[in-house]
Amino acid sequence: MAHRDIFTLLGSSSLACADFPEKPLTLVVPFAVGGPSDKIARDLADALRKPLGQTVIIDNSAGAGGTIGSAKVARAKPDGYTLLVHHIGMATAPTLYRKLTYQVPEDFEPLGLINEAPSVLIGKTGLAATTFAELQPSVIPEHTALPSELARATALPRD
């Protein structure tokens, strides 16, 4: 299975209001404008506007590996009007950052998978290797014992 980054929509509460939404929604993207997460959020906003009959605002609150935008949503009123568009990197934040102002499992409610974004390995023009198999000997020392299949890590279940 190819490595995939999972983009998930997260909220800080479940919705209980029958007339929801009564005001604009905000999708917080904890990354820079123009990046893949921003594009995904903008496509989602476009898809939500008509059926919800409301404006959907994109708020790019980038920085610190996505933790600034995540903290913003964790502090938001838990009414469903402020949602977070994040990827699987959110799961690593508690390990990478010692003093988060939020707790991932306690402060967020996963609402659903909205996208799968494949990742690719790209080399500079002129690189002697044209495949990963050709590149592998130059990045993995000969004396390193590897299984017949290169080891990999993923947050997804194995096929």
N, CA and C atoms as an extended XYZ file, in Angstrom:
477
Properties=species:S:1:pos:R:3:atomname:S:1:resname:S:1:resid:I:1 pbc="F F F"
N         0.851       -1.185        0.000 N   MET     1
C         0.000        0.000        0.000 CA  MET     1
C         0.890        1.240        0.000 C   MET     1
N         0.573        2.195       -0.819 N   ALA     2
C         1.337        3.440       -0.876 CA  ALA     2
C         1.078        4.262        0.376 C   ALA     2
N         2.090        5.040        0.782 N   HIS     3
C         1.922        5.931        1.933 CA  HIS     3
C         0.888        6.994        1.593 C   HIS     3
N        -0.002        7.284        2.519 N   ARG     4
C        -1.008        8.321        2.311 CA  ARG     4
C        -1.069        9.205        3.535 C   ARG     4
N        -1.243       10.489        3.309 N   ASP     5
C        -1.530       11.411        4.400 CA  ASP     5
C        -3.036       11.498        4.472 C   ASP     5
N        -3.574       11.347        5.651 N   ILE     6
C        -5.015       11.392        5.828 CA  ILE     6
C        -5.397       12.767        6.339 C   ILE     6
N        -6.319       13.396        5.671 N   PHE     7
C        -6.821       14.692        6.088 CA  PHE     7
C        -8.150       14.462        6.769 C   PHE     7
N        -8.285       14.960        7.952 N   THR     8
C        -9.463       14.714        8.754 CA  THR     8
C       -10.069       16.030        9.181 C   THR     8
N       -11.372       16.061        9.232 N   LEU     9
C       -12.096       17.213        9.737 CA  LEU     9
C       -12.355       16.953       11.208 C   LEU     9
N       -11.934       17.870       12.062 N   LEU    10
C       -12.082       17.699       13.495 CA  LEU    10
C       -12.892       18.835       14.078 C   LEU    10
N       -13.707       18.517       15.037 N   GLY    11
C       -14.490       19.535       15.715 CA  GLY    11
C       -14.352       19.397       17.206 C   GLY    11
N       -14.788       20.422       17.899 N   SER    12
C       -14.662       20.389       19.350 CA  SER    12
C       -15.965       20.003       20.040 C   SER    12
N       -16.985       19.647       19.293 N   SER    13
C       -18.224       19.172       19.902 CA  SER    13
C       -19.103       18.538       18.854 C   SER    13
N       -20.151       17.875       19.314 N   SER    14
C       -21.154       17.381       18.385 CA  SER    14
C       -22.241       18.443       18.256 C   SER    14
N       -22.964       18.399       17.164 N   LEU    15
C       -23.973       19.414       16.898 CA  LEU    15
C       -25.328       18.967       17.424 C   LEU    15
N       -26.026       19.859       18.120 N   ALA    16
C       -27.325       19.517       18.678 CA  ALA    16
C       -28.439       20.411       18.154 C   ALA    16
N       -28.112       21.449       17.426 N   CYS    17
C       -29.092       22.434       16.971 CA  CYS    17
C       -29.748       21.982       15.673 C   CYS    17
N       -31.076       21.881       15.643 N   ALA    18
C       -31.804       21.446       14.461 CA  ALA    18
C       -31.675       22.449       13.323 C   ALA    18
N       -31.499       23.743       13.601 N   ASP    19
C       -31.402       24.762       12.572 CA  ASP    19
C       -29.961       25.088       12.197 C   ASP    19
N       -29.056       24.224       12.530 N   PHE    20
C       -27.645       24.438       12.229 CA  PHE    20
C       -27.440       24.417       10.723 C   PHE    20
N       -26.657       25.291       10.173 N   PRO    21
C       -25.968       26.414       10.802 CA  PRO    21
C       -26.775       27.706       10.671 C   PRO    21
N       -26.744       28.493       11.701 N   GLU    22
C       -27.439       29.777       11.718 CA  GLU    22
C       -26.507       30.947       11.384 C   GLU    22
N       -25.221       30.660       11.288 N   LYS    23
C       -24.218       31.689       10.992 CA  LYS    23
C       -23.078       31.031       10.221 C   LYS    23
N       -22.132       31.826        9.693 N   PRO    24
C       -21.020       31.240        8.929 CA  PRO    24
C       -20.192       30.251        9.748 C   PRO    24
N       -19.654       29.254        9.057 N   LEU    25
C       -18.733       28.294        9.647 CA  LEU    25
C       -17.314       28.743        9.341 C   LEU    25
N       -16.381       28.385       10.196 N   THR    26
C       -14.968       28.666        9.959 CA  THR    26
C       -14.214       27.343        9.938 C   THR    26
N       -13.489       27.126        8.848 N   LEU    27
C       -12.583       25.987        8.762 CA  LEU    27
C       -11.179       26.507        9.022 C   LEU    27
N       -10.600       26.089       10.135 N   VAL    28
C        -9.239       26.502       10.476 CA  VAL    28
C        -8.274       25.517        9.823 C   VAL    28
N        -7.353       26.061        9.051 N   VAL    29
C        -6.298       25.284        8.405 CA  VAL    29
C        -4.998       25.677        9.102 C   VAL    29
N        -4.354       24.750        9.796 N   PRO    30
C        -3.156       25.120       10.559 CA  PRO    30
C        -1.875       25.159        9.733 C   PRO    30
N        -2.025       25.473        8.453 N   PHE    31
C        -0.891       25.539        7.542 CA  PHE    31
C        -1.054       26.742        6.623 C   PHE    31
N        -0.013       27.050        5.865 N   ALA    32
C         0.026       28.246        5.022 CA  ALA    32
C        -0.982       28.200        3.871 C   ALA    32
N        -1.371       29.390        3.454 N   VAL    33
C        -2.221       29.549        2.278 CA  VAL    33
C        -1.481       28.989        1.066 C   VAL    33
N        -2.191       28.263        0.223 N   GLY    34
C        -1.619       27.748       -1.010 CA  GLY    34
C        -1.061       26.347       -0.919 C   GLY    34
N        -0.961       25.793        0.274 N   GLY    35
C        -0.457       24.433        0.432 CA  GLY    35
C        -1.553       23.407        0.236 C   GLY    35
N        -1.209       22.122        0.324 N   PRO    36
C        -2.204       21.078        0.094 CA  PRO    36
C        -3.376       21.105        1.077 C   PRO    36
N        -3.111       21.369        2.352 N   SER    37
C        -4.207       21.417        3.330 CA  SER    37
C        -5.150       22.570        3.033 C   SER    37
N        -4.600       23.700        2.614 N   ASP    38
C        -5.406       24.859        2.249 CA  ASP    38
C        -6.300       24.532        1.058 C   ASP    38
N        -5.752       23.895        0.051 N   LYS    39
C        -6.514       23.522       -1.145 CA  LYS    39
C        -7.659       22.585       -0.775 C   LYS    39
N        -7.368       21.611        0.052 N   ILE    40
C        -8.394       20.660        0.473 CA  ILE    40
C        -9.508       21.383        1.233 C   ILE    40
N        -9.136       22.280        2.126 N   ALA    41
C       -10.137       23.031        2.902 CA  ALA    41
C       -10.987       23.914        1.993 C   ALA    41
N       -10.363       24.543        1.011 N   ARG    42
C       -11.120       25.410        0.091 CA  ARG    42
C       -12.089       24.595       -0.763 C   ARG    42
N       -11.672       23.418       -1.196 N   ASP    43
C       -12.581       22.542       -1.942 CA  ASP    43
C       -13.742       22.097       -1.051 C   ASP    43
N       -13.434       21.771        0.206 N   LEU    44
C       -14.482       21.383        1.153 CA  LEU    44
C       -15.446       22.535        1.392 C   LEU    44
N       -14.912       23.735        1.584 N   ALA    45
C       -15.758       24.911        1.807 CA  ALA    45
C       -16.701       25.125        0.632 C   ALA    45
N       -16.179       25.002       -0.586 N   ASP    46
C       -17.016       25.150       -1.779 CA  ASP    46
C       -18.141       24.113       -1.787 C   ASP    46
N       -17.821       22.888       -1.392 N   ALA    47
C       -18.822       21.818       -1.383 CA  ALA    47
C       -19.877       22.009       -0.286 C   ALA    47
N       -19.515       22.677        0.807 N   LEU    48
C       -20.440       22.863        1.928 CA  LEU    48
C       -21.361       24.066        1.779 C   LEU    48
N       -20.913       25.097        1.084 N   ARG    49
C       -21.660       26.370        1.032 CA  ARG    49
C       -23.100       26.203        0.577 C   ARG    49
N       -23.320       25.563       -0.539 N   LYS    50
C       -24.671       25.462       -1.096 CA  LYS    50
C       -25.603       24.607       -0.226 C   LYS    50
N       -25.226       23.387        0.130 N   PRO    51
C       -26.165       22.588        0.936 CA  PRO    51
C       -26.427       23.172        2.329 C   PRO    51
N       -25.446       23.863        2.904 N   LEU    52
C       -25.647       24.460        4.230 CA  LEU    52
C       -26.325       25.821        4.147 C   LEU    52
N       -26.234       26.468        2.985 N   GLY    53
C       -26.817       27.791        2.841 CA  GLY    53
C       -26.115       28.837        3.689 C   GLY    53
N       -24.830       28.641        3.901 N   GLN    54
C       -24.052       29.553        4.736 CA  GLN    54
C       -22.679       29.797        4.121 C   GLN    54
N       -22.086       30.894        4.519 N   THR    55
C       -20.713       31.187        4.169 CA  THR    55
C       -19.802       30.252        4.955 C   THR    55
N       -18.747       29.783        4.306 N   VAL    56
C       -17.733       28.970        4.990 CA  VAL    56
C       -16.414       29.714        4.830 C   VAL    56
N       -15.854       30.131        5.935 N   ILE    57
C       -14.632       30.939        5.974 CA  ILE    57
C       -13.426       30.030        6.177 C   ILE    57
N       -12.355       30.299        5.425 N   ILE    58
C       -11.093       29.584        5.628 CA  ILE    58
C       -10.185       30.489        6.460 C   ILE    58
N        -9.702       29.969        7.580 N   ASP    59
C        -8.805       30.709        8.474 CA  ASP    59
C        -7.480       29.959        8.537 C   ASP    59
N        -6.472       30.444        7.805 N   ASN    60
C        -5.151       29.830        7.844 CA  ASN    60
C        -4.398       30.359        9.057 C   ASN    60
N        -4.256       29.525       10.063 N   SER    61
C        -3.518       29.865       11.289 CA  SER    61
C        -2.304       28.946       11.355 C   SER    61
N        -1.306       29.274       10.547 N   ALA    62
C        -0.146       28.408       10.368 CA  ALA    62
C         0.901       28.603       11.455 C   ALA    62
N         1.723       27.585       11.610 N   GLY    63
C         2.890       27.669       12.483 CA  GLY    63
C         2.991       26.515       13.448 C   GLY    63
N         4.209       26.250       13.872 N   ALA    64
C         4.519       25.228       14.876 CA  ALA    64
C         3.946       23.867       14.506 C   ALA    64
N         4.100       23.490       13.243 N   GLY    65
C         3.676       22.163       12.821 CA  GLY    65
C         2.179       21.926       12.919 C   GLY    65
N         1.403       22.972       12.829 N   GLY    66
C        -0.050       22.840       12.907 CA  GLY    66
C        -0.628       23.035       14.294 C   GLY    66
N         0.225       23.230       15.297 N   THR    67
C        -0.293       23.324       16.661 CA  THR    67
C        -0.944       24.666       16.971 C   THR    67
N        -0.581       25.720       16.250 N   ILE    68
C        -1.203       27.030       16.499 CA  ILE    68
C        -2.672       26.999       16.088 C   ILE    68
N        -2.952       26.520       14.887 N   GLY    69
C        -4.337       26.410       14.445 CA  GLY    69
C        -5.127       25.411       15.268 C   GLY    69
N        -4.497       24.315       15.643 N   SER    70
C        -5.174       23.311       16.468 CA  SER    70
C        -5.562       23.897       17.818 C   SER    70
N        -4.658       24.663       18.418 N   ALA    71
C        -4.944       25.300       19.709 CA  ALA    71
C        -6.103       26.289       19.573 C   ALA    71
N        -6.154       26.984       18.455 N   LYS    72
C        -7.233       27.940       18.216 CA  LYS    72
C        -8.591       27.236       18.231 C   LYS    72
N        -8.672       26.087       17.583 N   VAL    73
C        -9.927       25.330       17.557 CA  VAL    73
C       -10.231       24.741       18.930 C   VAL    73
N        -9.205       24.281       19.634 N   ALA    74
C        -9.422       23.733       20.974 CA  ALA    74
C        -9.997       24.786       21.917 C   ALA    74
N        -9.629       26.061       21.715 N   ARG    75
C       -10.141       27.151       22.565 CA  ARG    75
C       -11.501       27.681       22.108 C   ARG    75
N       -11.916       27.322       20.901 N   ALA    76
C       -13.169       27.848       20.356 CA  ALA    76
C       -14.375       27.305       21.123 C   ALA    76
N       -15.446       28.047       21.085 N   LYS    77
C       -16.700       27.608       21.684 CA  LYS    77
C       -17.098       26.280       21.033 C   LYS    77
N       -17.466       25.280       21.810 N   PRO    78
C       -17.783       23.960       21.240 CA  PRO    78
C       -19.194       23.902       20.643 C   PRO    78
N       -19.417       24.697       19.599 N   ASP    79
C       -20.749       24.761       19.001 CA  ASP    79
C       -20.790       24.274       17.560 C   ASP    79
N       -19.651       23.787       17.034 N   GLY    80
C       -19.614       23.264       15.679 CA  GLY    80
C       -19.375       24.302       14.605 C   GLY    80
N       -19.238       25.561       14.974 N   TYR    81
C       -19.019       26.606       13.979 CA  TYR    81
C       -17.549       26.820       13.647 C   TYR    81
N       -16.655       26.290       14.452 N   THR    82
C       -15.223       26.368       14.188 CA  THR    82
C       -14.694       24.947       14.111 C   THR    82
N       -14.228       24.567       12.929 N   LEU    83
C       -13.747       23.212       12.683 CA  LEU    83
C       -12.301       23.263       12.206 C   LEU    83
N       -11.602       22.177       12.395 N   LEU    84
C       -10.189       22.080       12.052 CA  LEU    84
C       -10.011       21.117       10.884 C   LEU    84
N        -9.280       21.539        9.867 N   VAL    85
C        -8.912       20.656        8.759 CA  VAL    85
C        -7.428       20.345        8.940 C   VAL    85
N        -7.132       19.140        9.349 N   HIS    86
C        -5.763       18.745        9.683 CA  HIS    86
C        -5.479       17.385        9.059 C   HIS    86
N        -4.234       16.970        9.091 N   HIS    87
C        -3.874       15.656        8.568 CA  HIS    87
C        -3.329       14.778        9.692 C   HIS    87
N        -2.855       13.624        9.330 N   ILE    88
C        -2.407       12.630       10.310 CA  ILE    88
C        -1.284       13.155       11.202 C   ILE    88
N        -0.624       14.242       10.793 N   GLY    89
C         0.429       14.843       11.611 CA  GLY    89
C        -0.063       15.280       12.971 C   GLY    89
N        -1.362       15.478       13.124 N   MET    90
C        -1.904       15.867       14.424 CA  MET    90
C        -1.634       14.786       15.476 C   MET    90
N        -1.585       13.547       15.030 N   ALA    91
C        -1.339       12.442       15.957 CA  ALA    91
C         0.072       12.473       16.526 C   ALA    91
N         1.006       13.108       15.837 N   THR    92
C         2.390       13.148       16.322 CA  THR    92
C         2.679       14.353       17.208 C   THR    92
N         1.809       15.343       17.193 N   ALA    93
C         2.062       16.578       17.952 CA  ALA    93
C         2.355       16.331       19.432 C   ALA    93
N         1.607       15.471       20.133 N   PRO    94
C         1.911       15.264       21.557 CA  PRO    94
C         3.310       14.696       21.802 C   PRO    94
N         3.863       14.000       20.842 N   THR    95
C         5.212       13.458       20.972 CA  THR    95
C         6.270       14.501       20.629 C   THR    95
N         5.969       15.356       19.663 N   LEU    96
C         6.944       16.336       19.192 CA  LEU    96
C         6.999       17.615       20.023 C   LEU    96
N         5.892       17.962       20.661 N   TYR    97
C         5.805       19.219       21.406 CA  TYR    97
C         5.484       18.914       22.867 C   TYR    97
N         6.354       19.349       23.766 N   ARG    98
C         6.203       19.022       25.186 CA  ARG    98
C         5.051       19.744       25.871 C   ARG    98
N         4.787       20.972       25.470 N   LYS    99
C         3.804       21.780       26.196 CA  LYS    99
C         2.686       22.249       25.275 C   LYS    99
N         1.851       21.332       24.833 N   LEU   100
C         0.695       21.713       24.033 CA  LEU   100
C        -0.367       22.301       24.961 C   LEU   100
N        -1.135       23.232       24.428 N   THR   101
C        -2.206       23.837       25.227 CA  THR   101
C        -3.514       23.075       25.072 C   THR   101
N        -3.450       21.923       24.445 N   TYR   102
C        -4.641       21.087       24.245 CA  TYR   102
C        -4.244       19.618       24.326 C   TYR   102
N        -5.241       18.779       24.503 N   GLN   103
C        -5.053       17.335       24.527 CA  GLN   103
C        -5.770       16.771       23.298 C   GLN   103
N        -5.034       16.090       22.433 N   VAL   104
C        -5.624       15.638       21.174 CA  VAL   104
C        -6.866       14.773       21.377 C   VAL   104
N        -6.822       13.687       22.132 N   PRO   105
C        -8.044       12.874       22.199 CA  PRO   105
C        -9.186       13.511       22.993 C   PRO   105
N        -8.856       14.364       23.955 N   GLU   106
C        -9.894       14.941       24.814 CA  GLU   106
C       -10.539       16.199       24.236 C   GLU   106
N        -9.799       16.993       23.480 N   ASP   107
C       -10.289       18.291       23.020 CA  ASP   107
C       -10.847       18.289       21.598 C   ASP   107
N       -10.785       17.160       20.910 N   PHE   108
C       -11.257       17.107       19.533 CA  PHE   108
C       -12.121       15.881       19.300 C   PHE   108
N       -13.038       16.021       18.380 N   GLU   109
C       -13.906       14.922       17.968 CA  GLU   109
C       -13.728       14.720       16.464 C   GLU   109
N       -13.168       13.591       16.036 N   PRO   110
C       -13.034       13.360       14.592 CA  PRO   110
C       -14.416       13.281       13.944 C   PRO   110
N       -14.596       14.025       12.868 N   LEU   111
C       -15.886       14.058       12.196 CA  LEU   111
C       -15.898       13.257       10.906 C   LEU   111
N       -14.744       12.990       10.345 N   GLY   112
C       -14.715       12.167        9.150 CA  GLY   112
C       -13.516       12.405        8.268 C   GLY   112
N       -13.221       11.410        7.468 N   LEU   113
C       -12.154       11.467        6.488 CA  LEU   113
C       -12.646       12.293        5.304 C   LEU   113
N       -11.864       13.281        4.893 N   ILE   114
C       -12.282       14.116        3.771 CA  ILE   114
C       -11.362       14.002        2.567 C   ILE   114
N       -10.199       13.372        2.718 N   ASN   115
C        -9.273       13.314        1.599 CA  ASN   115
C        -8.163       12.327        1.884 C   ASN   115
N        -7.616       11.757        0.827 N   GLU   116
C        -6.394       10.976        0.904 CA  GLU   116
C        -5.415       11.615       -0.065 C   GLU   116
N        -4.249       11.974        0.428 N   ALA   117
C        -3.258       12.651       -0.407 CA  ALA   117
C        -2.010       11.789       -0.518 C   ALA   117
N        -1.760       11.199       -1.693 N   PRO   118
C        -0.560       10.376       -1.833 CA  PRO   118
C         0.717       11.214       -1.720 C   PRO   118
N         1.761       10.600       -1.222 N   SER   119
C         3.056       11.261       -1.117 CA  SER   119
C         4.010       10.629       -2.122 C   SER   119
N         4.891       11.426       -2.673 N   VAL   120
C         5.854       10.921       -3.655 CA  VAL   120
C         7.263       11.327       -3.251 C   VAL   120
N         8.234       10.567       -3.705 N   LEU   121
C         9.639       10.870       -3.495 CA  LEU   121
C        10.171       11.450       -4.801 C   LEU   121
N        10.749       12.636       -4.740 N   ILE   122
C        11.204       13.340       -5.942 CA  ILE   122
C        12.675       13.687       -5.788 C   ILE   122
N        13.438       13.458       -6.832 N   GLY   123
C        14.862       13.812       -6.828 CA  GLY   123
C        15.126       14.965       -7.775 C   GLY   123
N        16.272       15.565       -7.624 N   LYS   124
C        16.684       16.681       -8.482 CA  LYS   124
C        17.084       16.162       -9.860 C   LYS   124
N        16.808       16.958      -10.875 N   THR   125
C        17.231       16.610      -12.232 CA  THR   125
C        18.726       16.324      -12.225 C   THR   125
N        19.122       15.263      -12.905 N   GLY   126
C        20.532       14.898      -12.954 CA  GLY   126
C        20.907       13.827      -11.933 C   GLY   126
N        19.996       13.494      -11.022 N   LEU   127
C        20.251       12.423      -10.056 CA  LEU   127
C        20.472       11.133      -10.828 C   LEU   127
N        21.512       10.386      -10.484 N   ALA   128
C        21.828        9.160      -11.223 CA  ALA   128
C        20.709        8.131      -11.110 C   ALA   128
N        20.061        8.052       -9.988 N   ALA   129
C        18.970        7.093       -9.798 CA  ALA   129
C        17.687        7.622      -10.435 C   ALA   129
N        16.951        6.723      -11.075 N   THR   130
C        15.657        7.103      -11.646 CA  THR   130
C        14.509        6.363      -10.979 C   THR   130
N        14.824        5.451      -10.044 N   THR   131
C        13.813        4.729       -9.270 CA  THR   131
C        14.306        4.636       -7.833 C   THR   131
N        13.400        4.289       -6.905 N   PHE   132
C        13.815        4.122       -5.517 CA  PHE   132
C        14.781        2.951       -5.387 C   PHE   132
N        14.565        1.895       -6.160 N   ALA   133
C        15.468        0.735       -6.109 CA  ALA   133
C        16.893        1.140       -6.479 C   ALA   133
N        17.037        2.051       -7.452 N   GLU   134
C        18.369        2.535       -7.829 CA  GLU   134
C        18.948        3.465       -6.767 C   GLU   134
N        18.103        4.216       -6.075 N   LEU   135
C        18.548        5.153       -5.053 CA  LEU   135
C        18.919        4.438       -3.754 C   LEU   135
N        18.220        3.365       -3.444 N   GLN   136
C        18.370        2.664       -2.169 CA  GLN   136
C        19.813        2.350       -1.784 C   GLN   136
N        20.654        1.812       -2.651 N   PRO   137
C        22.032        1.508       -2.232 CA  PRO   137
C        22.826        2.742       -1.803 C   PRO   137
N        22.501        3.909       -2.348 N   SER   138
C        23.258        5.101       -1.983 CA  SER   138
C        22.776        5.731       -0.674 C   SER   138
N        21.591        5.383       -0.213 N   VAL   139
C        21.085        5.964        1.033 CA  VAL   139
C        21.056        4.970        2.181 C   VAL   139
N        21.179        3.681        1.883 N   ILE   140
C        21.196        2.651        2.930 CA  ILE   140
C        22.525        1.915        2.821 C   ILE   140
N        23.376        2.021        3.861 N   PRO   141
C        24.703        1.381        3.815 CA  PRO   141
C        24.611       -0.121        3.534 C   PRO   141
N        25.606       -0.644        2.825 N   GLU   142
C        25.647       -2.065        2.464 CA  GLU   142
C        25.543       -2.990        3.664 C   GLU   142
N        26.161       -2.622        4.785 N   HIS   143
C        26.189       -3.505        5.947 CA  HIS   143
C        24.862       -3.526        6.707 C   HIS   143
N        23.922       -2.704        6.326 N   THR   144
C        22.639       -2.689        7.007 CA  THR   144
C        21.788       -3.849        6.524 C   THR   144
N        21.380       -4.689        7.457 N   ALA   145
C        20.537       -5.825        7.103 CA  ALA   145
C        19.097       -5.350        6.966 C   ALA   145
N        18.533       -5.586        5.819 N   LEU   146
C        17.152       -5.203        5.570 CA  LEU   146
C        16.342       -6.439        5.217 C   LEU   146
N        15.071       -6.431        5.564 N   PRO   147
C        14.225       -7.532        5.100 CA  PRO   147
C        14.102       -7.453        3.578 C   PRO   147
N        13.532       -8.477        2.981 N   SER   148
C        13.415       -8.474        1.525 CA  SER   148
C        12.604       -7.280        1.030 C   SER   148
N        11.744       -6.775        1.877 N   GLU   149
C        10.960       -5.588        1.541 CA  GLU   149
C        11.454       -4.456        2.431 C   GLU   149
N        11.669       -3.279        1.870 N   LEU   150
C        12.138       -2.147        2.658 CA  LEU   150
C        11.130       -1.851        3.765 C   LEU   150
N        11.619       -1.658        4.977 N   ALA   151
C        10.739       -1.369        6.101 CA  ALA   151
C        10.070       -0.015        5.901 C   ALA   151
N         8.851        0.122        6.368 N   ARG   152
C         8.127        1.378        6.258 CA  ARG   152
C         7.260        1.551        7.490 C   ARG   152
N         6.845        2.776        7.706 N   ALA   153
C         5.951        3.075        8.821 CA  ALA   153
C         4.719        3.779        8.273 C   ALA   153
N         3.592        3.541        8.870 N   THR   154
C         2.363        4.178        8.459 CA  THR   154
C         1.411        4.238        9.634 C   THR   154
N         0.521        5.197        9.607 N   ALA   155
C        -0.504        5.291       10.631 CA  ALA   155
C        -1.747        4.538       10.202 C   ALA   155
N        -1.694        3.916        9.045 N   LEU   156
C        -2.846        3.213        8.501 CA  LEU   156
C        -2.732        1.717        8.764 C   LEU   156
N        -3.858        1.011        8.771 N   PRO   157
C        -3.781       -0.445        8.908 CA  PRO   157
C        -3.115       -1.052        7.682 C   PRO   157
N        -2.441       -2.148        7.861 N   ARG   158
C        -1.815       -2.838        6.728 CA  ARG   158
C        -2.878       -3.547        5.918 C   ARG   158
N        -2.650       -3.633        4.616 N   ASP   159
C        -3.573       -4.360        3.734 CA  ASP   159
C        -3.409       -5.851        3.922 C   ASP   159
